[in-house]
């Protein structure tokens, strides 16, 4: 097999995230506008065959792991055949998928049969009212049923991702307890907004302005958003550093008689651990992870690139640089596509920067 490419800072690039679609059956407030993203002409988006061809090309350049994202990848009718095509590429060792979970009960058998290895399920709150406010269209029981289906059909690991926003006052301890009795790996992600009010997305953050407010109280007691969820109002005070959150969850565990979180060695976390640092309640079946994207940048070990649904390579989620590859996929040789890939890898930035004024929503970038 070909050796992985290295970027200009010596990082090996072996991981590709692919936005299969920018559409979604939810309308999460930090991801897209209430009406959804503007419709695109069919020929503006990559076909499943074009995506699979791209993966074959970059697999020859050292890519070994693929994650399918969106939008919501399970709303795409081509998701199962795409997974099957990627699974047939000998160099690809791992295929994962990020989903809101709502369609997993119906699609899990076909996804497993096609060759999907594991899933990440987004779940930001266990409060059904707040869940509906955040997702606009979703119901909590849908995502919980998706977690059940993922476990029942043997996806391993099953990770649950929660974006922590201070003023939402999510029940972080309640979410962490999902890891007690089942092999679920709950991961808390520091809030990383992009964009500005003109584009409908939230503002960039200045981490130095973080406030010392409480986190983890029931949503109904939150004085900052008594009338619902307004992502346009979120600011620097809404990023909760992982260290603070971990301490609060540990104290809650001790108070409940469960015990404090215990750190895991790097090799003891779930497969595909990525940038998360993992902990565990005593004797728990699963783990609790923390992704410190704001308070402790992990850029020095970043091994990933992104492909958008409309055929652009993005070296970094928080970068305005794109390397257009769609037309070359349609009219050029494999060598020409590989040359664009190598150029994008060579120009991967050393670390991410908060960018303002982006013209894309998170669903279009494939975060």
C-alpha positions, 0 to 999 in steps of 0.5 A: 500500500502507498504511504500516507502523504504528509503536509507541510508540517509533517502530519500524515494525512490518512483520514477523509471526511465526506459530506454526502449531502448538505440536506438534513431532516433536522434544522439544528440552530447552529448548523443551518437556517430554519428553512434549510439550505438553498436547493442546488441543481443535481449536477452541482453535487457529486454523484455516488460514483464520483465520490467513490472514484475520489476515495479510490484515488486518495486511497492510493495516496495514503487515506485509510479511514473515511467518515461520511457526514452531511447535512444528514447522510442518511437522507441520501438515497445513495448512502448504502450503495456508496458505502458498499463501493467504498468498502470494496476499496482494499486500502480503506480500513475503516468507514464511519458515519455521523448522523442524528440517528433518526433514520438508523432504526430503519437503515441500520441493517442495510448499513451494516450489510454494506460494510459500515463499521461505526457511527457517531450520533449527535445528541445535545440534550436529554430534555425533550423540549430543549431537543426540539428547540435545538433541532427545530424538527427533531424529537428526542425519542428518534435519536434515542431509538437510533442509539438503540439500533446502532447497538443492536446491529453491532456497530462498534464503537457507538459514540454520542456527540454533544456540543456543549453551549453554556447558556443552554445549561444541558444536563451533562451528567445525565448524558454522561450516565448513558455510558454506565450500563451500555458500551456507549461513548459519550463525547462532549465537544467545546462549542466552536461557532463560525460565520456571522449574523449576515450569513445566519450563522453564529459569530467567531469566538474570543476564548479569552472572554469566557465567562465563569457561569454555571453549566449542567443545571436543568434547562428549565432553570436557565435564565439566559434563554427562557423563551427558547434557543437563539443561536445568533445570541451565542458568544464567547461566554458559551464555550465551556472548557473541557476541564471545567465540564469534566470536573463538574461531571466528576463531582456529580458522579461522586454526589450520586454515589457513582464515583468520579471519572477516571482517566483512561490510557490513550490506548484504552479509548474506543477505536477511532478516538481522534482528538478526544481524551477519554475517561470512565466512571468506575465499572462503566460499560462505556466511556466519557470523552472530551474534545477540547477544540477551543481550550486545547487545540489538537491541530498538531496531530490533525490527520484529516481532510474534507470533501464537500458535497459539491466537490471541494477539498477543504484542508481544514474545517475553519479555513476559507481555502477550497480546492475545487475537484468536481470538474476534474473528476468529471473531465480529468484523469485520476492523475489530475485529481490526485495532483489537486489532492496533493496540492490541498494536502501541501497547503493544509494550515498549521492550525485552525483559525476562527473565520467570519463571514463564511458563505457556507453553513455547517451542514454544507461544510460537513463538520 
